[in-house]
Amino acid sequence: MAQIKDGVSTKDDVKGLLGSPGVITTKKEAPNLSEDMEFWTYTAVTQTHAHALVFLFKSGIVKEHSKNVEAMKR
């Protein structure tokens, strides 16, 4: 994550580091997005935690990104 910089990193940079995203959300799925924006979501689940990385792109550049980790309920 330290290699990804908001306002600088591109879709190719993210894909090169993390591979293809599990989910891509565009204006078609989220009408509040503008045509030049999309979300990429990467998820992973272990026995103890659920991890999610979310990237918002505008014109192919990372506008912002976030990481979420939640403990799995037992």
RAVEN-V200714 format. One record per helix or strand. SS is the DSSP state (~ for helix, > for strand). FROM is the first residue (numbers start at 0). TO is the last residue. If there is no record, write none. Layout:
SS | FROM | TO
SS | FROM | TO
//
This chain:
> | 9 | 9
~ | 10 | 17
> | 22 | 24
> | 36 | 44
> | 48 | 57
> | 60 | 70
//
